[in-house]
């Protein structure tokens, strides 16, 4: 799934091309694309007609468009392959086009999703900890790029848990935006194995890890995110290239750029983890 940098790239594109424009006709071309909007696709299309997009927002991996005058938001679930594309109406429909919103400015906002895991849903806005978010996003923690992110609060939360540090990094209610790729990259930078228990890591080590997560995602954002195939693109259909800068994720058997030891791959939560056996030694016990 796309992680914070990839979603932020899309958000910035929507801010540039869609914010300030009014939605006209909306076509839902696949029912799964609106399955999270419980009243259904007809209701979604009717409620979007005439709404103006006033901002494009993000928290972690979650993306939404704030609408006026309804004071609601389109929550965009990108899933594993969702794309938000800004297109001229003359451009032929994409093979996996799921939703088309025609804007009164004369452009199309298209949601394309090959694997149909993503979609759009309308949600009311609520205020949580001084920030307005869709109700469906209210449980999501702030991310390391959020100006109000408080690493001290996160460190205290982590030290109060009894779980593996990588599991905690992937828990979007503790810290959002980090997925498998950037978890492995942050752990490599902080020289911590993902199986280390959170309650055994010192405050300074955890702060270093959160700083590494912030830094690696900032660098990825500067390069347009990480794209391993044509599915992860910005609103103009362009791929990012941070995959060329990865130090751990996907680097199995390649030499660690810090010490030269071959990067190892291990199974983790039905996926893979990548780490350096020398820089990131496994804990001697799973929970001790």
N, C-alpha and C positions, 0 to 999 in steps of 0.2 A: 504494500500500500504506500501511496505517497506520504511523506512525513512533512514536518513543519516547513522546511525550505521550499519544497515543491508546491505546497499549498499557498505559501506566501507569494511565490512567483505568480500564481494564478490570480490571487487577490489583487496584486498590484496591476495586473493587466485589466482586470474588471474595473478597478478604480479609474484607470486611464480612459477606458473605452465605453463603459456602461453607466457609471455614476452620473446622475443628472439627466438621464434619459427616461422617457416614459414608455411603459410596456403596452403594446397593442395586442394583436392576435397571438394566442398561445396554442400550439398543437402538441398534444402528447401522443407520441407514435408507438409507445410500448407501455403496457400497463404496469410493468415492474418498476418503471422509472418514477412512479408516484405512489408506490405501495406504502411508504412511510407517512403519506398524507392520507389519513384514514377516511376523510369524506370522499376521496376519489379524485380522478383526473379531471372530470368535468368541473367539480368545485374549484380545484386548483386553478384551472384556466380562467374561470369566471372571476375569481377573486384577484387575479393578477392583472386583468384588463384595466387599464387606466392608472395603474400604480406607477409612481416615479421612484427609481432607485436613488436613494440619497447617500448611501455609503456602502462600501464593501469591507467587511470585517472578518477577523480570524482570531481564534484562540486555539493554540496547539494545531491539530490537524483539521479543526472544524472551521468551516467557511460559511458565511451568510451575507445576504444582501438585504439591507434595511430599506423598507418601503414606506412611502407616504402617499396618501393620507391615512393608511390603515394602521400605522405604527406596529406592523408585523415584519417578519423577515422570511425570505426564502433561505432555508437551510439546505446547503448543497452537500450531499454525501458523494464524494468522489469514488468511494469503494476501491477496487483494485485497478480499475481501468477508465474511470470517468474523466472526461475532458470538457472544459468550458471553452468554447471557441467563438470568437467574434468573426463573422463572415459577411461578405457582400451577398445579398439574396441571389445574385446570378451564379454563385458557386454551387455546383451540383451537391445534392445531399450526400453526406457521408454514409458509408455502408451501415454503420451502427448508430445512426442518429436516433435519439430517444425523445428529446423535447426540443421544440423550436419556439423561441419567443421573438416576435418581430417588434423591433423598437421603432418609435415614431420618428427617430432620426434617420431611418432608412436602412439600418443594419440588422442582421440576425444575431441573436445570442443562442447558440446551439449547445445542447448537452449530448455528447457522444459517449457511449459506454459499451464496449465490446462484450464484457462479461456480465453486464446487467446487475452488478452488485450495488451500484450507486443509485442516486436519484435526487429529486427535489421534494421538499415538504415545507408547508407554511407553519410558522410557530409564532406565538405571542412573545413579546419582549418582557423581560423581568430584570430587576436590579439585584445583583448579587455582589456583596462586598464593594459597593460603590460603582460597579460597572454594569452597563446594560448589555444583556446577552439574551439569546432565545431561550425559552424555557427548557428546551431539549438539550441545551448545552450548559445548563446551570451547574451540573455536577462536575464539570471539567475544571481541573486546576489551571492556574496561570502557567504560561510557558516561560522558558529562560530568556526569551526576547521581549517579553512583556515589561514595560517600564515599571510596573508595580510588582514584579516578581520579587519575592523575598527569600533569598537562599537560606537565611537562618531558620525561617519557619520550616522549609523543606528538610533541612538537615535534622531538625528536632523530630520531624515526622519519621524520617528514615531511621534514625537511631532508636525510635520507639517501636519499630517493626522487627519481626523475626522472620525474615525472608531473604532470598538471594538478591543482591544488588541489581542485577539485570532485570529480574522480575519487577522490582520496585521502579526502575527507570521506565519500564513499559506500562506502568499503571498510570493511566491518564488522570486519575483522581488525586495523585500525589504531585506529579509534574507532567505537563502535557507537551505534545509535539514530538517526543522522542519515540522512534520506532526501532526496528531491528538494526537498520543500517547505522544510524547515528548513535545508538547505544553502544554498538561494538566499537565505533570510532572514538567515542568519548572515553570508554573504558581503556582502550589502547593508549590514548593520550595520558590518562591519569595513572596508568600502569596498575590497574586493578582487574582481577579476574571476575567475570560475571557471576560466578557461583559464591563469591564471598558474602557472608551474612551481613546485613545492614547494621545490626546492633554491635558488630565487632569492628566496624570501621570508625575511625576517629572523625571528629568534626572537621579538622583541616583537610583530611583526605576526601571527605564528602564534598566540601566546598570546592576543592580542586576538580573533582569530577563534574560538578554542576557547571563550573567555569569552562571545563573542556567541552561539555555539551553545548553551551552557548557559543563558544568560539567555532566549533566545527560546523554548527548549523549556520552561523553567520558567514563563514567562508563558502559553504555550499550555496547559500543564497546569492552571494556575489557572482557565482558561476552558473546561476540559473537552475540550481538543484542537481539531483542525481537522476540520470535517465539510462536505464539498461536496455530499453527498447522504445518503440515508437509510441507507447501508451502514455508516458509522462511528458506532457508538453505544456507550454504556456498558451495564452489565448490566441496567439498567432500560429500555433502549431509547431513551435520551435522547441527542441530538446535541450536540457541542461547538460553540462559536461563535467560535473564534480566527480563522476565515477573514475576519472583519470587521477584524482588526488586521494583516493581511498587508501588508507594505511593497513586496515585489518579486514574489513568486510569484503568477502569475495576473493581474498588474496591467498587462498589455501596453497601451501607449499612454496610460495614466493618468499624471498628473504625479508625479514622484518627490517624496515628502513632505519630502525634505531640500533639494533644489535646484530642483525644478520641471520638470526635463527629462523627456520621456516615457519610461516604462519600455519596454525592448526585450525581445523574445523571440527566442532563438536555439535552433537544434537542438543537442541534446547527448545522446549515447548512446541514440538512439531515443526521446528524450523532449524536453522543453523546458527551457531555462534562462531566467530572468528577471533582468535587472540594469539599473542606471542607466548610460547611456552617459557621463555626466559624472562621477559619483561613482566609477564602477568602470570606468575605461578599459581596453579590451582591451590585452593585451601586444602589442608591436610584432611579435614573432616568436612562433610557437607554443611554442617551447622555448628562449627566450632573452630 
